[in-house]
Amino acid sequence: MSKTLLTTIARRLGVALATILGAAIFSFILLRKLPGDPARLVGGDLADAATIAGIRQAMGLDKPLPEQFLTYLGNMFSGNLGFSYSNGQPVSELMAARLPASAELGITAVIIALGSAMLFASFAVYRRKRGTDIALRTASTLAMGTPSFWLALVALLILSVQLGIFPGPEGRLSPNLNPPPNWSGFYTIDALKAGEFDVFINAVWHLILPAAMIALGPFAFLSRLFRGQLRNSARESFVVVSRSRGLRRREVFLRHVIPNSVLPLVAATSLLFAELMTGSVLIEKVFAWPGVGSATVDAILAKDFAVVQGVILLSAALYVTVSFLADIAYALIDPRIRVGN
């Protein structure tokens, strides 16, 4: 491994650690400046002043903010994200239980968004028809400008209530089915591993609609990005040279234009992947999906500091980890972006 690449890795790692620390500081200060007393929410309206004071002491809210923050950092680096009083369990256990549901939904959405964006953008550029290009841009504009939760409600009303094609807001499985034996936390994978094909089909059936709704925004962004890269690559000199050597247009497009246009999608898809891994708050609530996003909404309403801080840290950690890996992959694939060149 070259010295330049090691320098690149060291710098990216420093930025990643600084980002996580910044997210910790931001979430700690912001949540404690919001109106409302978490101890009162935990104790209830009937709790007396002594009970509330005891709860504040147990939660560490009676200490000065700097001392609270140092305690929080120490617990964070030791893997203790605190206790969720609204759920009655440690935050780390709550995240471990909720993350697989959000991850399965997010990965499915990324696959749908990336696959459809590459397919439709490639088709539009290869056809070189104005109507096809306008149709793609119109679709991406509508997908980017329409609120996903509104589309989710409309899709549920039409495709579930009226047509019965997809299930309603039931979560990950129909109520009459039991979850498969836990191995990965992904119901589709666990069902296949256990040989429960009826559970697998039901899990996929419940995944498609919410994942498609989440994928609309990323599809709009990725399709525009990939379309622009394809158009630029198609005008490069190596395309002219390949055509002059007798290669067919379709062969040149598949073997040269598309591969040279994929690299910018690495960073974009990695960030989308990190974002969707922690759940889509509104979509999860619409479809009653038991993921991190719905847990975040419940924690905000309950003023459960520990859960919200855990979600923010989890999101920041996923962002910087995926971004760090994408940067390293970029440096390995394209030496031009390495530090010092």
N, C-alpha and C positions, 0 to 999 in steps of 0.2 A: 504494500500500500504506500503510495507516494506521500511525501511531506505535505504537498499542497492539499491533498484529500484529507489528511489528518487535521490540518488547520481548519478546513471547511467543517469537518465533523465537530471539532472543539468549539468553533464559533456558534454553530447551530445548537449545540447542546447547551451552551451558556444562555442563548436566547430562550431556549425552551424552559430552563429552570427559572429564569427571570419572569417569564410569562406566567408560570404556575404560581410563583410568589405574588405577583401582581394581582392575579385572580383571587388569591386568598385574602389579600389586604382589601381589595375592592368589596368582596362579598361580606367580609367581617364588618367593615365600617357601614356599608349601605344598609344592611339588614338591621343593625342596631340603631340606626337613625330613623327608621320607619316608625310611624305612630302605632301605639298599642303596646300592651304589656304581655309578653309571652307567659309569664308566671300566672297572670290572671286567666289567660285562656286555658292553661293546664289545670288550675285549681277550680275554675268555674265561677259563676256569679255569686254562689252562696258561700264561698270560702271567706273566712275572716282575715284580718290583716296579719295575724300571726302565721296563719297557714301560708299566705302569699309570700311572706318574708322567708319562711322556711324553704319554699319552692325556689325562690330567687337565689337563696344561698346554695341549694342543691344544684342549680343550673349554673352557678358561678356568676350570676348577673349582679351580685352585690359588690363585686370587686371593681377596681378602676379598669378602664378600657385597655390601657397598655398591658396590665397583668392578665386580663382576659385573652388578649391577643397572643401573648407569649405562651400561655397555657394551651391555647388553640393550636399554635404552630407545633408545640411539642407533641400534642396528641396526634396531629395530622401526620407528622413524620414517623410516628410509631404505629400508624395504621388505625388509630382510634379516631373515627370521625364524629363521635358523640352518640347521644341517645335520643331517639325520636319519641317524644312524649305523646305525640298524636297517634303513633302506631304501636307504641309499647315495645319497641325492639331497637337494638343498635342500628345506627345508620348504615354501617358496612353490610349487615345482614339484609337490610331493606334493599340496598343497591344491588347486592348479589342476587336477590330474588327477582328484582324488577328489570335489571339490565338485559338478560337474555331475551325477554319479550320485545324490548325496544330494538335490540341488536338484530333480531330476526326480521322485524318489520323494516328497519332501516336498510339492511343489506338487500332485502327484496326490492325496496324502492330504488336503491342505487342501480341494481341490475336492470330494472325496467327502464329507468331514466337513461342510463348510459347506452343500453342496447338500442332503444328506440331512437335516441338522438343520433347515434352513429348511422343507423339504418336510413332514417329519413333524410339526414344531411347528405349522405353519400348518394342517395337516389336523386335528390334535387340537383346536386352539382354535376353528377354524371349525365343526367338527362339534358341539362343546359336549356331547359324550357322555362320561359318567363313565368308561365302559369304555375308550374311546380314550385319554383322558387318563392313566388308570392304566397302560395298556400302554406309553405313551411314557415315563412316569416310571420304570416298572420296567425297561424296556430301557436307559435312560440310567444307572440305578443299577448294573445289571449290567455295563454297558460301562465305567463308571468304577471299579468295584471289582474287576474281574478283571484280573490281570496280562496285559499284551498279549503278552509273549513266550510265556506258557503257551498262550494262545489261538492264537498263531502255530504252535506245535508241534502242537496238536490239529488246526488247519486243514490243515497240511501232511500229517499222518497220514491224515486223512479225504479231503480234496479232491485231494491229489496222489498219495499212495501207494495208497489203496484205490480211489478213483473215477477218478483220472487226468484230472480236469477242468483242473487247473492244473499247471504244471511244478514240479519239486522245487527244492531250493536250488542253482540253477545260476548265479545272478547275474542279469545284465541280458539275456542272450541264451542260446539253446541252444548247446551246444558245437560243433555242426556249422555255425553261421553266423558270418560275419565281421562286425565292427562296420561301420556305414556310414561314409562319409568324414566326418571331423570338421569341423563348422561351428559348432554351438552347444554340443556336448557332450551334448545330449539325444538319445538314440538315436531316439526317436519323431520328433522334428522333422528330424533329419539324414536319417533313412530316407525320409521324405516328400520332402524336398528333392532327394534323389538318385534318387527314383523307385523305391526298393527296397521295394515294398509287402509282400513276404513278411517282410522284416526288421522293418518297422513293426508288422505284426500280431504277430510273435513278441515284440517289445519290449513291446507293450501287454499281451500275455498274461502276461509275466513281471512286469509292474508291478502288475496288479490286486490280487493277493492280499496282497503285503506292504504296499501302500498302504492297503488296507482294514483291515489289522490295526493300522497306525499311526493310522488315522482314528477308531478306536473311542473312545479317550479324548477327543479333541477333539469328536467328535460328542456325547458325553454332556454335556459342558460347554456347548457352543453350543446344543444343543436346549433345555436347561433355561433358559439365558439368553434365547433368542429367545421361548420359550413365555411366560416372565414378562413380557417387553416387549409381546408381542401382547395378553396379557390386560389389561395396564394401558392400552394404547392403545385397546382395544375399549370401555373404560369412559369414555373422554374425551367431552367435550361435543360436539366436532366430529362424532363418529360419530352422536350423536343428531340433530344438526342435519341432517346429510346424509340420514339415514333419513327425517326429517320432510319433506324436500324431494322425496321420492318415489324416491330412488335405491334400487336393489335391494341386498340384504344382501351378495351376492357382489361387486358392483361397489364398494361401500363398503369391503369387506375388502381387495380387491386394490388399489384406488386410494388409500386413506387409511390403513388400519390397518397394512398391511405396510410401506409406505414410512416411516411414522413410528416403526417399531420396528426398523429396520435399523441406525440410527446406532450404538447400543452394540456392534454386532457388528464395527465397524471396528477398534476398539482390540483387542478380544479376538482377532479373526482375524489381525491384524497380528503380535501376539506369538506366536501359534501358528505362523504362517508363518515367523517368524524362528527359532523353536525347531526346526522340522522341516527347515529349509533345511540345517542342519548335521548332519542325520542322526539316526536313532534307533538307539542303540548296540546294543541287544539284538535288535531286529528285523533290522537289517543283518547281524548275525552269524548269526541263524537262517536267513536266506535267502541267505547268502553274497553279500551285496550289496556291491560294491566302492566304498563311499562313505566319507565322513569318519568316521561312527560306528564302522565296523569298524577303520579306521586308528587311531582313538583307543584302542580296546581293545588292539590290538597294541602301540601305543606305551607304554601304561601297563605292560603285562606286561614290555616290554623296558627300562623306565625311560628312555625316550627323551624327555628333558626338552623338547627343541626342538619336537617334534611336538605334545606335550600343550599346551605354552604357545601354540603356533600355533592349535590348535583352540579353546582358551579365548578367545583374542583374537578369532578369527573369529566365535565365537558372540556375544561381547560387542558387536563391531562391528555384526553383523547386528541384534541386539536393539535397540541404541540408534538405528541408522539407520532401521529400520522403525518403531520407536516415535516417533522424531522426525517422520517423514513423516506418521504417523497423527495426532500432535498438531497439526501444521500443517493437515492436512485437517479435523480437528475445528474448529479455530479459523476456518477459512474457511467451513465449513458452518454452524456454530452460533456466532454472535458472543457468546452468553451465557457461554462458557467462556474467553474471552480475558482476559488479565491486565488488571486494573483495572476489570472489570465484574462 
